[in-house]
Amino acid sequence: MAMMDSLAVERRIVVIAVDDSDHSEFAFNFYLTEIKKNGDILILVYVPEYHKVVQAPVLLTDPGTVSQLIKEEEQHTCKLVKRYSDRMQAVGLTGKMKQMSGKPGEAIIEAAIEENADMIVVGTRGLGKVKRTFLGSVSDYCVHHSPVPVLVCKRDHHKHDKHHKHHKNDEHTDDEQPDDNIGDIQ
Protein backbone atom coordinates (compact mmCIF):
# COMPACT_ATOMS: atom_id res chain seq x y z
CA MET A 1 0.00 0.00 0.00
CA ALA A 2 2.81 2.43 0.82
CA MET A 3 4.13 2.01 -2.73
CA MET A 4 0.77 3.04 -4.19
CA ASP A 5 0.59 6.10 -1.92
CA SER A 6 3.99 7.31 -3.14
CA LEU A 7 2.83 7.00 -6.75
CA ALA A 8 -0.27 9.14 -6.21
CA VAL A 9 -0.21 12.36 -8.18
CA GLU A 10 -0.81 15.51 -6.19
CA ARG A 11 -3.62 17.47 -7.78
CA ARG A 12 -3.25 21.23 -7.67
CA ILE A 13 -5.79 23.69 -8.95
CA VAL A 14 -3.96 26.62 -10.48
CA VAL A 15 -5.72 29.80 -11.56
CA ILE A 16 -3.92 31.72 -14.29
CA ALA A 17 -5.18 35.15 -15.29
CA VAL A 18 -5.11 35.50 -19.08
CA ASP A 19 -5.87 38.15 -21.66
CA ASP A 20 -4.36 39.05 -24.99
CA SER A 21 -1.26 40.78 -23.59
CA ASP A 22 2.40 39.81 -23.72
CA HIS A 23 2.41 39.95 -19.91
CA SER A 24 -0.29 37.31 -19.71
CA GLU A 25 1.51 35.17 -22.28
CA PHE A 26 4.72 35.46 -20.24
CA ALA A 27 2.92 34.33 -17.06
CA PHE A 28 1.37 31.34 -18.85
CA ASN A 29 4.74 30.34 -20.33
CA PHE A 30 6.45 30.79 -16.95
CA TYR A 31 3.91 28.44 -15.42
CA LEU A 32 4.58 25.86 -18.15
CA THR A 33 8.36 25.97 -17.85
CA GLU A 34 8.89 26.59 -14.14
CA ILE A 35 5.85 25.57 -12.07
CA LYS A 36 3.80 22.95 -13.91
CA LYS A 37 3.39 19.58 -12.20
CA ASN A 38 1.77 16.45 -13.50
CA GLY A 39 -1.83 16.36 -12.38
CA ASP A 40 -2.31 20.14 -12.29
CA ILE A 41 -5.74 21.40 -13.22
CA LEU A 42 -5.71 24.85 -14.80
CA ILE A 43 -8.44 27.40 -14.46
CA LEU A 44 -7.70 30.16 -16.95
CA VAL A 45 -9.55 33.32 -15.94
CA TYR A 46 -10.39 35.97 -18.51
CA VAL A 47 -12.13 39.20 -17.61
CA PRO A 48 -13.29 41.08 -20.71
CA GLU A 49 -13.34 44.80 -20.17
CA TYR A 50 -16.93 45.56 -21.16
CA HIS A 51 -16.99 48.34 -18.61
CA LYS A 52 -14.79 50.40 -20.94
CA VAL A 53 -17.48 50.11 -23.58
CA VAL A 54 -20.39 51.15 -21.41
CA GLN A 55 -18.49 53.92 -19.61
CA ALA A 56 -17.72 55.84 -22.79
CA PRO A 57 -20.35 58.66 -22.85
CA VAL A 58 -20.36 58.99 -26.65
CA LEU A 59 -21.18 55.32 -27.07
CA LEU A 60 -24.13 55.39 -24.69
CA THR A 61 -26.05 57.45 -27.21
CA ASP A 62 -25.62 54.81 -29.91
CA PRO A 63 -26.86 51.35 -28.87
CA GLY A 64 -25.82 49.94 -32.26
CA THR A 65 -22.18 50.88 -31.60
CA VAL A 66 -22.29 49.37 -28.11
CA SER A 67 -23.85 46.20 -29.50
CA GLN A 68 -21.15 45.94 -32.19
CA LEU A 69 -18.34 46.46 -29.66
CA ILE A 70 -19.79 43.76 -27.41
CA LYS A 71 -20.06 41.38 -30.38
CA GLU A 72 -16.40 42.07 -31.25
CA GLU A 73 -15.38 41.36 -27.64
CA GLU A 74 -17.27 38.05 -27.74
CA GLN A 75 -15.45 37.06 -30.96
CA HIS A 76 -12.16 38.04 -29.35
CA THR A 77 -13.02 35.89 -26.31
CA CYS A 78 -13.71 32.87 -28.54
CA LYS A 79 -10.30 33.24 -30.21
CA LEU A 80 -8.59 33.56 -26.82
CA VAL A 81 -10.35 30.46 -25.48
CA LYS A 82 -9.32 28.46 -28.54
CA ARG A 83 -5.70 29.63 -28.38
CA TYR A 84 -5.25 28.71 -24.71
CA SER A 85 -7.29 25.49 -25.01
CA ASP A 86 -5.05 24.36 -27.87
CA ARG A 87 -1.92 25.17 -25.85
CA MET A 88 -3.20 23.29 -22.79
CA GLN A 89 -4.08 20.27 -24.90
CA ALA A 90 -0.67 20.34 -26.62
CA VAL A 91 1.12 19.96 -23.27
CA GLY A 92 -1.36 17.50 -21.78
CA LEU A 93 -3.00 19.81 -19.23
CA THR A 94 -6.60 19.62 -18.17
CA GLY A 95 -8.75 22.49 -17.05
CA LYS A 96 -11.07 25.13 -18.34
CA MET A 97 -11.39 28.75 -19.31
CA LYS A 98 -13.58 30.82 -17.03
CA GLN A 99 -14.91 34.16 -18.24
CA MET A 100 -15.67 36.53 -15.40
CA SER A 101 -17.08 40.04 -15.26
CA GLY A 102 -16.22 43.03 -13.13
CA LYS A 103 -12.90 44.42 -12.04
CA PRO A 104 -10.13 42.01 -13.06
CA GLY A 105 -8.45 41.69 -9.64
CA GLU A 106 -11.71 41.05 -7.84
CA ALA A 107 -12.85 38.58 -10.50
CA ILE A 108 -9.59 36.61 -10.33
CA ILE A 109 -9.87 36.29 -6.54
CA GLU A 110 -13.55 35.31 -6.85
CA ALA A 111 -12.66 32.60 -9.40
CA ALA A 112 -9.88 31.27 -7.17
CA ILE A 113 -12.29 30.98 -4.24
CA GLU A 114 -15.06 29.38 -6.35
CA GLU A 115 -12.65 26.82 -7.80
CA ASN A 116 -10.85 26.09 -4.51
CA ALA A 117 -7.57 27.07 -6.13
CA ASP A 118 -4.23 26.23 -4.55
CA MET A 119 -2.46 29.15 -6.19
CA ILE A 120 -2.89 32.06 -8.60
CA VAL A 121 -0.46 33.03 -11.38
CA VAL A 122 -0.63 36.52 -12.88
CA GLY A 123 1.52 38.68 -15.11
CA THR A 124 2.28 42.31 -14.46
CA ARG A 125 2.45 45.35 -16.68
CA GLY A 126 5.36 46.72 -14.66
CA LEU A 127 3.68 50.04 -13.94
CA GLY A 128 5.64 52.64 -12.03
CA LYS A 129 4.35 53.88 -8.69
CA VAL A 130 2.45 56.89 -10.05
CA LYS A 131 0.73 55.03 -12.89
CA ARG A 132 -0.06 52.10 -10.59
CA THR A 133 -1.69 54.52 -8.12
CA PHE A 134 -3.98 56.00 -10.76
CA LEU A 135 -4.61 52.99 -12.99
CA GLY A 136 -4.60 50.31 -10.33
CA SER A 137 -2.70 47.06 -10.46
CA VAL A 138 -4.36 43.70 -10.90
CA SER A 139 -1.32 41.87 -9.56
CA ASP A 140 -1.11 44.12 -6.46
CA TYR A 141 -4.80 43.56 -5.81
CA CYS A 142 -4.40 39.79 -6.07
CA VAL A 143 -1.33 39.72 -3.81
CA HIS A 144 -3.11 41.72 -1.10
CA HIS A 145 -6.55 40.06 -1.25
CA SER A 146 -5.97 36.42 -2.17
CA PRO A 147 -6.57 33.63 0.33
CA VAL A 148 -3.99 31.49 -1.57
CA PRO A 149 -0.40 32.12 -2.72
CA VAL A 150 -0.04 34.43 -5.74
CA LEU A 151 2.87 34.21 -8.14
CA VAL A 152 3.45 37.47 -10.02
CA CYS A 153 5.52 36.87 -13.14
CA LYS A 154 7.37 40.00 -14.12
CA ARG A 155 9.42 40.19 -17.28
CA ASP A 156 12.89 41.59 -16.94
CA HIS A 157 12.65 44.25 -19.62
CA HIS A 158 16.36 44.94 -19.30
CA LYS A 159 17.18 41.54 -20.74
CA HIS A 160 14.67 41.88 -23.56
CA ASP A 161 15.24 45.46 -24.69
CA LYS A 162 18.66 45.98 -26.29
CA HIS A 163 18.10 49.71 -26.62
CA HIS A 164 17.09 50.30 -23.00
CA LYS A 165 20.03 51.25 -20.81
CA HIS A 166 19.38 51.09 -17.11
CA HIS A 167 22.08 51.97 -14.61
CA LYS A 168 22.03 52.79 -10.92
CA ASN A 169 22.79 56.43 -11.65
CA ASP A 170 20.10 56.92 -14.32
CA GLU A 171 17.55 59.57 -13.46
CA HIS A 172 13.91 58.48 -13.30
CA THR A 173 10.62 60.23 -12.81
CA ASP A 174 8.36 58.73 -10.16
CA ASP A 175 6.27 56.81 -12.66
CA GLU A 176 9.35 55.28 -14.30
CA GLN A 177 10.66 53.72 -11.10
CA PRO A 178 10.68 49.93 -11.04
CA ASP A 179 7.96 48.19 -9.03
CA ASP A 180 8.49 47.32 -5.37
CA ASN A 181 8.82 43.67 -6.50
CA ILE A 182 6.75 42.43 -3.59
CA GLY A 183 5.78 38.93 -4.64
CA ASP A 184 7.32 39.38 -8.10
CA ILE A 185 9.40 36.78 -9.91
CA GLN A 186 12.30 38.43 -11.68
C-alpha positions as CSV (number, residue, x, y, z in Angstrom):
1,M,0.0,0.0,0.0
2,A,2.8,2.4,0.8
3,M,4.1,2.0,-2.7
4,M,0.8,3.0,-4.2
5,D,0.6,6.1,-1.9
6,S,4.0,7.3,-3.1
7,L,2.8,7.0,-6.7
8,A,-0.3,9.1,-6.2
9,V,-0.2,12.4,-8.2
10,E,-0.8,15.5,-6.2
11,R,-3.6,17.5,-7.8
12,R,-3.3,21.2,-7.7
13,I,-5.8,23.7,-8.9
14,V,-4.0,26.6,-10.5
15,V,-5.7,29.8,-11.6
16,I,-3.9,31.7,-14.3
17,A,-5.2,35.1,-15.3
18,V,-5.1,35.5,-19.1
19,D,-5.9,38.1,-21.7
20,D,-4.4,39.0,-25.0
21,S,-1.3,40.8,-23.6
22,D,2.4,39.8,-23.7
23,H,2.4,39.9,-19.9
24,S,-0.3,37.3,-19.7
25,E,1.5,35.2,-22.3
26,F,4.7,35.5,-20.2
27,A,2.9,34.3,-17.1
28,F,1.4,31.3,-18.9
29,N,4.7,30.3,-20.3
30,F,6.4,30.8,-17.0
31,Y,3.9,28.4,-15.4
32,L,4.6,25.9,-18.2
33,T,8.4,26.0,-17.9
34,E,8.9,26.6,-14.1
35,I,5.9,25.6,-12.1
36,K,3.8,22.9,-13.9
37,K,3.4,19.6,-12.2
38,N,1.8,16.4,-13.5
39,G,-1.8,16.4,-12.4
40,D,-2.3,20.1,-12.3
41,I,-5.7,21.4,-13.2
42,L,-5.7,24.8,-14.8
43,I,-8.4,27.4,-14.5
44,L,-7.7,30.2,-16.9
45,V,-9.5,33.3,-15.9
46,Y,-10.4,36.0,-18.5
47,V,-12.1,39.2,-17.6
48,P,-13.3,41.1,-20.7
49,E,-13.3,44.8,-20.2
50,Y,-16.9,45.6,-21.2
51,H,-17.0,48.3,-18.6
52,K,-14.8,50.4,-20.9
53,V,-17.5,50.1,-23.6
54,V,-20.4,51.1,-21.4
55,Q,-18.5,53.9,-19.6
56,A,-17.7,55.8,-22.8
57,P,-20.3,58.7,-22.9
58,V,-20.4,59.0,-26.7
59,L,-21.2,55.3,-27.1
60,L,-24.1,55.4,-24.7
61,T,-26.0,57.5,-27.2
62,D,-25.6,54.8,-29.9
63,P,-26.9,51.3,-28.9
64,G,-25.8,49.9,-32.3
65,T,-22.2,50.9,-31.6
66,V,-22.3,49.4,-28.1
67,S,-23.8,46.2,-29.5
68,Q,-21.2,45.9,-32.2
69,L,-18.3,46.5,-29.7
70,I,-19.8,43.8,-27.4
71,K,-20.1,41.4,-30.4
72,E,-16.4,42.1,-31.3
73,E,-15.4,41.4,-27.6
74,E,-17.3,38.0,-27.7
75,Q,-15.5,37.1,-31.0
76,H,-12.2,38.0,-29.3
77,T,-13.0,35.9,-26.3
78,C,-13.7,32.9,-28.5
79,K,-10.3,33.2,-30.2
80,L,-8.6,33.6,-26.8
81,V,-10.4,30.5,-25.5
82,K,-9.3,28.5,-28.5
83,R,-5.7,29.6,-28.4
84,Y,-5.3,28.7,-24.7
85,S,-7.3,25.5,-25.0
86,D,-5.1,24.4,-27.9
87,R,-1.9,25.2,-25.8
88,M,-3.2,23.3,-22.8
89,Q,-4.1,20.3,-24.9
90,A,-0.7,20.3,-26.6
91,V,1.1,20.0,-23.3
92,G,-1.4,17.5,-21.8
93,L,-3.0,19.8,-19.2
94,T,-6.6,19.6,-18.2
95,G,-8.7,22.5,-17.1
96,K,-11.1,25.1,-18.3
97,M,-11.4,28.8,-19.3
98,K,-13.6,30.8,-17.0
99,Q,-14.9,34.2,-18.2
100,M,-15.7,36.5,-15.4
101,S,-17.1,40.0,-15.3
102,G,-16.2,43.0,-13.1
103,K,-12.9,44.4,-12.0
104,P,-10.1,42.0,-13.1
105,G,-8.5,41.7,-9.6
106,E,-11.7,41.1,-7.8
107,A,-12.9,38.6,-10.5
108,I,-9.6,36.6,-10.3
109,I,-9.9,36.3,-6.5
110,E,-13.5,35.3,-6.8
111,A,-12.7,32.6,-9.4
112,A,-9.9,31.3,-7.2
113,I,-12.3,31.0,-4.2
114,E,-15.1,29.4,-6.3
115,E,-12.6,26.8,-7.8
116,N,-10.9,26.1,-4.5
117,A,-7.6,27.1,-6.1
118,D,-4.2,26.2,-4.5
119,M,-2.5,29.2,-6.2
120,I,-2.9,32.1,-8.6
121,V,-0.5,33.0,-11.4
122,V,-0.6,36.5,-12.9
123,G,1.5,38.7,-15.1
124,T,2.3,42.3,-14.5
125,R,2.4,45.4,-16.7
126,G,5.4,46.7,-14.7
127,L,3.7,50.0,-13.9
128,G,5.6,52.6,-12.0
129,K,4.4,53.9,-8.7
130,V,2.5,56.9,-10.1
131,K,0.7,55.0,-12.9
132,R,-0.1,52.1,-10.6
133,T,-1.7,54.5,-8.1
134,F,-4.0,56.0,-10.8
135,L,-4.6,53.0,-13.0
136,G,-4.6,50.3,-10.3
137,S,-2.7,47.1,-10.5
138,V,-4.4,43.7,-10.9
139,S,-1.3,41.9,-9.6
140,D,-1.1,44.1,-6.5
141,Y,-4.8,43.6,-5.8
142,C,-4.4,39.8,-6.1
143,V,-1.3,39.7,-3.8
144,H,-3.1,41.7,-1.1
145,H,-6.5,40.1,-1.3
146,S,-6.0,36.4,-2.2
147,P,-6.6,33.6,0.3
148,V,-4.0,31.5,-1.6
149,P,-0.4,32.1,-2.7
150,V,0.0,34.4,-5.7
151,L,2.9,34.2,-8.1
152,V,3.4,37.5,-10.0
153,C,5.5,36.9,-13.1
154,K,7.4,40.0,-14.1
155,R,9.4,40.2,-17.3
156,D,12.9,41.6,-16.9
157,H,12.7,44.3,-19.6
158,H,16.4,44.9,-19.3
159,K,17.2,41.5,-20.7
160,H,14.7,41.9,-23.6
161,D,15.2,45.5,-24.7
162,K,18.7,46.0,-26.3
163,H,18.1,49.7,-26.6
164,H,17.1,50.3,-23.0
165,K,20.0,51.2,-20.8
166,H,19.4,51.1,-17.1
167,H,22.1,52.0,-14.6
168,K,22.0,52.8,-10.9
169,N,22.8,56.4,-11.7
170,D,20.1,56.9,-14.3
171,E,17.6,59.6,-13.5
172,H,13.9,58.5,-13.3
173,T,10.6,60.2,-12.8
174,D,8.4,58.7,-10.2
175,D,6.3,56.8,-12.7
176,E,9.4,55.3,-14.3
177,Q,10.7,53.7,-11.1
178,P,10.7,49.9,-11.0
179,D,8.0,48.2,-9.0
180,D,8.5,47.3,-5.4
181,N,8.8,43.7,-6.5
182,I,6.8,42.4,-3.6
183,G,5.8,38.9,-4.6
184,D,7.3,39.4,-8.1
185,I,9.4,36.8,-9.9
186,Q,12.3,38.4,-11.7
